[in-house]
Every structure is written in structure tokens, then in C-alpha cells.
Amino acid sequence: MVIITKKRIMDFIHHHPDASQALWRWYELVKYANWSNFGEMRSAFNSLDAVGNNRYVFNIKGNHYRLIAMIFFNKRIVFIRFVGTHEEYDSLYDCSLM
């Protein structure tokens, strides 16, 4: 898969270095994946949630952090829309950043 906005991971790691290993593991797994649908992706990430509009929520580092990605399986593109803490993720429901 082609991952767009790697900078969001790098920026998040700058402020949360404890997430580094888990985020880079996620990045490498997704980069070399060849998923064609949600079911295939879910077999790699069993706690993955689909939240609509081609957006998926990944639990990172044992559910310490969240990553939201917009994924277009037919084009093999993953747009990282958000990387954050649970508190930051919860605040997304109060505004339309997702």
C-alpha cells in the first residue's frame, strides 16, 4: 500500500517517543500489505474498526494511541488522517476533523 502523510507519524513520535516502535511497526506492515478489502486488513489488525467514509481506526501500542486512516483499496492508497491519544481521538467527535 502507498502511505500518504508519513509526516503525521514523525510529528507524533516527536511528542510521544514511546509510540515510536509501535507506529513504525504499523507503518511497515501497512506499506508491504496488499489488502483488497476490510476483511483482509482485519486479519492483520483484529481490533480494527471501520468508522465510515473509507476511514478506519487502528489501536496503536496496546490501545494507548489511535490512528485514523482513509483507505482506498482499489488504488492501494492509505491517507493517515490522525495520530493521537485517546483524549485527542475522543475530542474528534466534538468537531469534524475526522
Backbone as CSV, one residue per row, in Angstrom:
resi,resn,N_x,N_y,N_z,CA_x,CA_y,CA_z,C_x,C_y,C_z
1,MET,0.858,-1.175,0.000,0.000,0.000,0.000,0.906,1.242,0.000
2,VAL,0.412,2.285,-0.613,1.139,3.549,-0.624,0.592,4.395,0.523
3,ILE,1.474,4.809,1.414,1.052,5.570,2.596,1.370,7.042,2.381
4,ILE,0.332,7.862,2.503,0.465,9.305,2.336,0.431,9.955,3.720
5,THR,1.191,10.980,3.894,1.299,11.773,5.117,2.043,11.042,6.229
6,LYS,3.182,10.469,5.888,4.086,9.856,6.874,4.507,10.887,7.926
7,LYS,4.498,12.144,7.548,4.898,13.219,8.459,4.058,13.224,9.737
8,ARG,2.816,12.819,9.647,1.970,12.792,10.859,2.526,11.807,11.883
9,ILE,3.061,10.703,11.403,3.685,9.738,12.312,4.940,10.358,12.919
10,MET,5.759,10.967,12.102,7.005,11.558,12.586,6.737,12.669,13.598
11,ASP,5.750,13.504,13.329,5.401,14.577,14.262,4.889,14.018,15.583
12,PHE,4.065,12.985,15.509,3.524,12.397,16.731,4.639,11.770,17.568
13,ILE,5.547,11.072,16.925,6.666,10.437,17.637,7.547,11.484,18.307
14,HIS,7.680,12.639,17.689,8.468,13.716,18.287,7.923,14.085,19.674
15,HIS,6.607,14.087,19.813,5.971,14.438,21.092,5.695,13.230,21.982
16,HIS,5.652,12.030,21.391,5.362,10.797,22.129,6.349,9.710,21.700
17,PRO,7.603,9.833,22.125,8.623,8.873,21.669,8.326,7.423,22.056
18,ASP,7.523,7.213,23.078,7.184,5.840,23.479,6.331,5.126,22.433
19,ALA,5.753,5.882,21.500,4.930,5.294,20.441,5.746,4.920,19.210
20,SER,7.002,5.266,19.194,7.835,5.099,18.002,7.849,3.672,17.455
21,GLN,8.206,2.725,18.273,8.324,1.342,17.793,6.991,0.825,17.253
22,ALA,5.914,1.069,17.960,4.601,0.576,17.537,4.143,1.244,16.238
23,LEU,4.377,2.537,16.102,3.955,3.232,14.887,4.775,2.804,13.680
24,TRP,6.080,2.633,13.878,6.885,2.179,12.744,6.549,0.741,12.388
25,ARG,6.190,-0.082,13.336,5.750,-1.449,13.038,4.462,-1.406,12.206
26,TRP,3.518,-0.540,12.613,2.280,-0.360,11.842,2.615,0.082,10.428
27,TYR,3.484,1.076,10.305,3.852,1.630,9.006,4.426,0.551,8.083
28,GLU,5.356,-0.233,8.582,5.986,-1.276,7.762,4.980,-2.349,7.354
29,LEU,4.123,-2.734,8.270,3.127,-3.755,7.954,2.171,-3.270,6.869
30,VAL,1.705,-2.041,6.995,0.768,-1.479,6.019,1.460,-1.240,4.679
31,LYS,2.670,-0.744,4.722,3.413,-0.451,3.491,3.551,-1.685,2.594
32,TYR,3.810,-2.831,3.203,4.028,-4.045,2.416,2.779,-4.906,2.246
33,ALA,1.660,-4.434,2.765,0.407,-5.177,2.629,-0.168,-5.005,1.225
34,ASN,-1.023,-5.944,0.861,-1.709,-5.870,-0.426,-3.180,-6.236,-0.210
35,TRP,-3.827,-5.485,0.668,-5.213,-5.764,1.003,-6.140,-5.301,-0.104
36,SER,-7.210,-6.061,-0.284,-8.215,-5.644,-1.258,-9.552,-5.336,-0.598
37,ASN,-9.647,-5.548,0.728,-10.896,-5.255,1.424,-10.673,-5.204,2.933
38,PHE,-11.709,-4.781,3.636,-11.646,-4.642,5.087,-11.345,-5.977,5.769
39,GLY,-11.940,-7.053,5.307,-11.732,-8.363,5.925,-10.273,-8.789,5.918
40,GLU,-9.598,-8.568,4.805,-8.181,-8.913,4.728,-7.355,-8.048,5.684
41,MET,-7.693,-6.793,5.758,-6.976,-5.888,6.650,-7.234,-6.265,8.108
42,ARG,-8.453,-6.660,8.390,-8.814,-7.024,9.768,-8.088,-8.282,10.225
43,SER,-7.709,-9.145,9.304,-6.961,-10.339,9.709,-5.571,-9.964,10.227
44,ALA,-5.053,-8.814,9.815,-3.761,-8.334,10.314,-3.915,-7.486,11.575
45,PHE,-5.045,-6.813,11.717,-5.323,-5.932,12.857,-6.691,-6.307,13.422
46,ASN,-6.730,-7.207,14.388,-8.018,-7.719,14.869,-8.845,-6.691,15.634
47,SER,-8.239,-5.597,16.095,-9.015,-4.581,16.809,-9.373,-3.401,15.914
48,LEU,-9.210,-3.564,14.628,-9.500,-2.514,13.652,-10.995,-2.225,13.605
49,ASP,-11.344,-0.944,13.499,-12.743,-0.543,13.368,-12.939,0.275,12.099
50,ALA,-14.000,-0.005,11.384,-14.413,0.810,10.248,-15.394,1.839,10.782
51,VAL,-15.141,3.124,10.480,-15.999,4.173,11.019,-16.744,4.947,9.932
52,GLY,-16.700,4.461,8.703,-17.441,5.078,7.609,-16.581,5.987,6.748
53,ASN,-17.065,6.261,5.554,-16.382,7.141,4.604,-14.938,6.714,4.340
54,ASN,-14.723,5.402,4.204,-13.400,4.836,3.919,-12.377,5.089,5.030
55,ARG,-12.851,5.357,6.238,-11.957,5.625,7.364,-11.945,4.434,8.316
56,TYR,-10.733,4.162,8.837,-10.515,3.023,9.718,-9.690,3.478,10.908
57,VAL,-10.026,2.942,12.088,-9.332,3.304,13.316,-8.498,2.117,13.778
58,PHE,-7.196,2.380,13.952,-6.253,1.383,14.425,-5.861,1.709,15.858
59,ASN,-5.820,0.704,16.708,-5.279,0.867,18.051,-3.770,0.669,17.950
60,ILE,-3.025,1.588,18.531,-1.572,1.569,18.464,-1.005,1.394,19.866
61,LYS,0.027,0.588,19.960,0.749,0.347,21.220,-0.199,-0.151,22.311
62,GLY,-0.818,-1.272,22.021,-1.696,-1.867,23.030,-2.841,-0.978,23.421
63,ASN,-3.369,-0.245,22.454,-4.524,0.626,22.658,-4.189,1.908,23.428
64,HIS,-2.917,2.291,23.482,-2.539,3.556,24.112,-2.812,4.745,23.199
65,TYR,-2.715,4.513,21.908,-2.888,5.577,20.933,-3.825,5.115,19.821
66,ARG,-4.288,6.078,19.021,-5.179,5.761,17.901,-4.630,6.379,16.626
67,LEU,-4.865,5.690,15.537,-4.502,6.188,14.215,-5.723,6.018,13.323
68,ILE,-6.109,7.087,12.646,-7.219,7.031,11.696,-6.634,7.156,10.303
69,ALA,-7.013,6.246,9.447,-6.545,6.275,8.066,-7.734,6.191,7.128
70,MET,-7.629,6.929,6.035,-8.594,6.821,4.952,-7.946,5.892,3.926
71,ILE,-8.628,4.790,3.620,-8.024,3.757,2.778,-8.889,3.505,1.547
72,PHE,-8.225,3.543,0.398,-8.860,3.224,-0.876,-8.205,1.951,-1.393
73,PHE,-8.872,0.831,-1.159,-8.310,-0.474,-1.506,-8.052,-0.604,-3.007
74,ASN,-8.961,-0.086,-3.824,-8.819,-0.233,-5.277,-7.607,0.512,-5.831
75,LYS,-7.154,1.545,-5.131,-5.987,2.313,-5.566,-4.746,2.007,-4.729
76,ARG,-4.940,1.189,-3.667,-3.849,0.814,-2.758,-3.244,2.038,-2.063
77,ILE,-4.095,2.990,-1.677,-3.630,4.220,-1.044,-4.164,4.319,0.377
78,VAL,-3.277,4.711,1.296,-3.625,4.915,2.694,-3.250,6.355,3.050
79,PHE,-4.243,7.154,3.419,-4.005,8.517,3.876,-4.098,8.522,5.393
80,ILE,-3.023,8.867,6.066,-3.073,8.993,7.524,-3.750,10.323,7.836
81,ARG,-4.902,10.236,8.471,-5.681,11.439,8.778,-5.431,11.954,10.188
82,PHE,-5.062,11.033,11.109,-4.934,11.417,12.522,-4.079,10.393,13.243
83,VAL,-3.204,10.871,14.110,-2.496,10.023,15.069,-2.576,10.762,16.387
84,GLY,-3.068,10.095,17.426,-3.204,10.804,18.689,-3.507,9.911,19.870
85,THR,-3.666,10.564,21.002,-4.027,9.880,22.233,-5.535,9.600,22.215
86,HIS,-5.990,8.831,23.198,-7.427,8.573,23.297,-8.192,9.863,23.550
87,GLU,-7.648,10.735,24.379,-8.326,12.005,24.662,-8.465,12.836,23.389
88,GLU,-7.408,12.898,22.601,-7.474,13.644,21.340,-8.462,12.990,20.379
89,TYR,-8.454,11.667,20.343,-9.389,10.938,19.487,-10.830,11.224,19.906
90,ASP,-11.086,11.187,21.214,-12.440,11.457,21.709,-12.901,12.871,21.362
91,SER,-11.979,13.825,21.327,-12.356,15.197,21.002,-12.733,15.346,19.527
92,LEU,-12.369,14.391,18.691,-12.747,14.465,17.279,-14.263,14.395,17.100
93,TYR,-14.944,13.744,18.029,-16.394,13.662,17.938,-17.054,15.021,18.195
94,ASP,-16.324,15.912,18.853,-16.854,17.240,19.131,-16.665,18.209,17.964
95,CYS,-15.810,17.827,17.023,-15.615,18.644,15.833,-15.478,17.714,14.630
96,SER,-15.345,18.234,13.475,-15.369,17.381,12.279,-13.982,17.210,11.660
97,LEU,-12.975,16.868,12.449,-11.623,16.676,11.937,-11.445,15.313,11.274
98,MET,-12.305,14.355,11.576,-12.163,13.021,11.015,-12.461,13.090,9.560
